[in-house]
Every structure is written in C-alpha cells, then in structure tokens.
Amino acid sequence: GEDGGGDARVDVLQLDVTDEHSVTAASEAVRTKLGADGKLAGVVSNAGILWGYPLPELMDVCALGVKRVLDAFVPLVGDDGRVVVVTSGLGPLMHSYADEVRRAALVDLGGSWDGALAPMIDECLRAYRTSDTVEKRIAAFQSAGFPGGPFEESAPDFHMYGLAKMFGDAYMIRVARDHPGLRVTSVDPGLVYTDLILRMPKYAGLEKEETSAQSPKEGVEATMRLLFDEGAGRVEDGGSGKLYALNKARELVFSDIDKMPQKQE
C-alpha cells in the first residue's frame, strides 16, 4: 500500500464465488475503481476445491462459481482482453467418459447455461443425492450419462471434481461465443504444490520435494502467459474458447475442451 507495506498498484478485494451478492459487490467495487471509461485487461477465475468435498459444494465453487465470476466481471473487460478459467485435466477426462448425447450437449454452442448446462448439473446433483452407497452412486451416474471411468470406484473424489470442472469449461466456451472480441480460455496448470493437493491422502504431510508437483510459481506460468503473451488465445488463430496447458517442453498448447491438450501431440 501507500504506507510502504506493499505494492501501490495492487488493490485487494475479497469475494466468495459461492455468494452471488459477494461477487456482485466485488464487481461493482471494481467498476467504481475503474471509473466511467476504465476497463480491465483481464480476469482469472481461479477458485477451486478438490478432495473431501461433496458434489454440491464442488459444483458451487468450480462450475457455478465460474459462471458467477464471469457474468459479473467479463462486462468490465476491454476489447481484446483476456478471460482465463483455471481448470483441470480431469474436466476433459470426465467429458470423454460421458455418453454420446451428453458429450454433444456440452460442446453444442446452440445450447445455453439455462437450457443445456444447468439441467445436466441438476441431473448430476440428483444422482449424487439419491444414492447412499458407492454401488448405488456408480449406477446413478451411469444412468445419468456421466460415469467416472476407473475413478468412480477407486477415486470418486476425482470423478466429482472432474464433473464440476467439466461444466466450468463448458460455460467458458459459451462466454467465448458471446464475446468474440475477447480471448476467453481455460487452462490446466497441472499438479501444483498447494493446499489443494495436500488434502489428498497421497500427499498429506509431504514436502514438495517428496512429490512430483510443481511449485506455485511454475504452476501459474500457463495462466500468466495466457494473460500477457501477445499471441496467446488469439481469436483469429482459433485460440479463443479452447483449453490450454504446457507440454513437456513448457510450450503453451491448446485443444477443444473434450481433450487434454498436452496429450494431443
């Protein structure tokens, strides 16, 4: 701040992506700060939870939370601005496990949030809430058209998390459709050493060096490049409305949201 305790260019504003009023209040505060003619250069939707949370909470943060943030802040972004949704490789993976009808509906740009995505989210929540054993839950999600492949029994948290991220990506492509003057993307940062993975039994209590995870600085690289690299996410190159990741050579690559971009080479 101006007292020397931080960067005077940074304003910290708290918001809760699960609370519509909180998101709206934050966006209005930013709008006031920008003034009548000011615009944002970019927006990143980064909130996420993973292990140990029920599906309703995962959806509220990772799917509906994305929608709330984008709906509130995208109108503040200037021409050719950047909009980045931080996602996970489990999103396209769950997309690939879904039945043919669901896969088609997720990427059908003729379908809206209310008309296409929200009803599918409701089906998933209903499958979750009406099943009280692993076996019943597996059957319920298979019946709903959203099975979890090998994860539905061995790691159901990954199944639920992947579904929520999948719907966040599906909304991202609709925002890209509605805002052709912006560079709208999702990004899979890969495995990053943060509290997000330290809740998982596999990593609990481990130091970073004991894992294969990236440092937070490494993990944010793809997002930063989507925000600041001149050529990243360009509409004219077909790069808007796509899912990005870094490949083994640390090159920024992209694909449609039903595929993992780093594995398409």
Buried (B, 14 or more C-beta within 10 A) or exposed (E): EEEEEEEEEEEEEEBBBBBEEBBBBBBEEBBEEEEEEEEBEBBBBBBBBBBEBEBBBBBBBBBBBBBBBBBBBBEBBBEEBBBBBBBBBBBBBBBEBBBEEBBEBBBBEEBEBEEBBBEBBEBBBEBBEEBEEEEEBBBBBBEBBBBBBEBBEEBBBBBBBBBBBBBBBBBBBBBBEEBEEBBBBBBBBBBBBBEBBBBBEEBEEBEBEEBEBBEEEBBBBBBBBBBEEEEBBEBEEEBBBBBBBBEEEEEBBBBBBBBBBBEEE
